[in-house]
């Protein structure tokens, strides 16, 4: 069995040191094979914040990683950089590729950069991104768990959160599921949940799931929700996967708070 750790919205610059240490301990104990960092890596897209985030990822000791930017990873107040080189420090810390793809016998994970320098916080999926991701999904190897990662979500659990949906979601989600996506994974809303994508998109061609992560290590938690991350368990060729939400307990570190059995459509 292979293990993927999803960390989202750490907002380095607002990180809480005890939570950081607890997450490093979780990675040491569970030894994930893949790290997915689904955006809002920093609070204000400063060079030092990206350096701290990269050092944190190195400490996790996870052999493969996929990192995409969030809206906070584009400078807000430094307008020349925002307009001319919005991903400068992200690229320096995590490489030039803003839409990385991770392809192993167990996993096909496709990153989609939904951020835009001309927007404040809202994201979007362009027609070109929709087509490129669908083509890559259709070429997946048999037996892989096929995951698309965005920052701004393609589903939200509450009507008040609809404003946070990525523009273009209504076209992208059905197209990606039809092309083979099993999971659409994201962050941005600091609200963890797992549910079938058919809740929002009835009539999908296949069964697929939305997996959203909470706030990993930042002080920017939502209400009374604890810091949390997701662990995804999968064996190549299986028709099922398991997603666990791990919540931070100040007295005990990260502990499994809830587990979800995901049935996959392999027909």
Secondary structure by P-SEA (a helix, b strand, c coil): cbbbbbbcccccccccaaaaaaaaaaaaaacccbbbbcccccccccaaaaaaaaaaaaaaccccbbbbbcccccccccccccccccaaaaaacccccccccccccccbbbbbcccccccccbbbbcaaaaaaaaaaaaacccccbbbbbbcccccccccccccccccaaaaaaaaaaaaccccccccccccccccccccccccccbbbbbbbbccccccccccccccbbbbbbbcccccbbbbbbbbbbccccccccbbbbbbbccc
